């Protein structure tokens, strides 16, 4: 039992700890050595850098293919604007205490909000311009004309669905549903 302890003690006595000054001298000597003779090397190898660059190129190529086509974004953008426009038309009817008429054009997708059925007195959207972004490649499944009374209720008795899609097919946006009675507009 004494033997392992004595070996341990002998080991520590044979290899004394370096003083602070000796450690500092060793560090300075290591820094003065030529780069190839230093004990520790920092940085990345050329192979590691090339591998990282190849991985970044692959990720970029896959990611860019997702954003190459603007069609899904245009379709969803028109659908979002349609929902906002329909809700704003309902709020306008309630706020002005008068009937507001809406015309949804199918191809290209258009939305007109008017004070009369013939749409000779259109209501401009808050920012001016058009109610929907002008894009020829987005269409509605069918046109729809209806009114919203001063209480906010639409003129139809059953729920109406508006489908926004790209003119060349593609994936459509979720359908927009306009509820009868309440006039609630939502896209599930």
N, C-alpha and C positions, 0 to 999 in steps of 0.2 A: 504494500500500500504506500510505503514511503518512496518507493522507486519512481512511480509516475510523477509525484510532486517534485521530486528532486530533478527529474529530466526537464520538467516544465520550468523550474527555477533556473536550471543550467542554460536552457534555450534563451531565456530573457536576459541573462547576464552576458551571454556571448554576443547578442545583437542589441547593443544599446540604442536607445531612441536618438534620432538626430536632433540636434539643437535647432532653435529657430533660425539662427544665423546660417547653419549648414543647409537647412531646407531652402532658404532664400537664395543661397549661392547655387544650389542644384537647379532651382527654377530658372535663374538667370542663364546658367550654362545651357540648359535645354533650349531656351529661346534663341541663344546665339548659334546653335548648331544649324547646319543646312537643313532645309525642309525635309529631305528624304531620310535624315537621321533622327528626327524627332520621334519621341516615343508615342505621342498621341497625335492623331490627325483629325482635323475638323472639316466638315463640309460633306458634300454628296459626290458620289462617283458619277462619271459620265453615263454609265449604264442606268443608274437610278434616275437621273434627269431625263434621259430618253424615254424610259418606261412611263414616267409621270406625264411627259408631253404626249405620248401615244394615247394614254388613258384619257387625258383631257380632250384630245381630238375626237375620240370615239364618243365621249359624253356630249360634246358639242354637236357632233353630227346627228346624234339621236335626238337631242333637244331641239335643234333647229328644224328638223322635219315636222315637229309638232307645231311650230310657229310659222312654217312656210306658207300655209294656206290661211288666208284671212277669212275665209267663208264661215267657219263656225263662230268666229267672234262677231262678224257682221250680223249673222242670223240672231244670235243671242242679244246683241246690242239693240236690234230693231224690236225684238220681243220685250226687252226691258223698257224701251221707250214707249212701246204700245201700252204696257201696263200703267206706266206713269201718266201717259196722256189720258187714258180712260179714267183714271182716278182723279186727275186734275179737272177733267170735264165734269165729273160728278160733283166735285167740290165747287166748281164755278156755278153750276145750276143751283146748288143749295145756297151759296153765298149771295147770288144775284136774285134769288127767288123767281127764277124764270126757267122755262124749258130750254134745254140745250140739245142741238141735233148733232149727231155724229155720222160720218161717212167713212167707212173703211174700204179702201180700194185694194183689189186683189193683186194686180200685176202692173207696175211695181207696187210694193206695199206702201199705202198712203193712209194718213189719218187726217180728217178735216173736222174741226169743231166749229159749229156755226150757231147763230141765233135764230135762223129760220130754216125750214125744211129744204128749200132750194139752194141753200148755202151761198146766198148772195151777201150775207153779213158774217164773214168768217171771224172767229176769235183767234188772235195771234197768241202763240205760246209765250210763256214768260220771258224767254230770252230772245224773242223775235225769230224770224226764219220759219222753218217748217216744224211740224210736230214730230216727224220722224226724220232720221238722217236719209239723205237721198242716195239710194243705192239701187241700181237696176237688177242686181242679182239676188234680191230678197223679195219673196212673194208671200201672199196670204193664200190659204187654201180656198177661200171664197170671200167675196165682198159682203159687207153687212151695213145696213142703214138702220138707225134707231134713234130714239130720243131719250133724254133723262129729264124727268119732271122736277119741279122745284123741291120736292121732298127727297130727291136722289134716287128714285126708283126708275129702272129702265122700262121701255115701252113693250117689252116682250114678256110672255108668260112662262117660258121655259128657259133654262140655262142655255147660254150661247157659248160656243167654243170657237176660238180664233187660233188657227195654226199658222205659225210663221216658219218658213223654210226657204232654202236656197232654190233659185230658179232651175238649176240643173239637177235637182234631186238632193243628194247629201242628207246629212242628219238634221232633222228639224229641231227647233227649240221645244221645250215642254209646252203643251197647249195652254192657252190663256182662257180661263173660264170667267164668264160674267154671270153672276147669280141674279135670278129674277127677284123682284120685291126689294131686296136690300141694295142691289147694284154692286155688291162686293166683287172686286176684280182680283183674281189670283192666278198664279201659275204654280201648279203642284210640283 
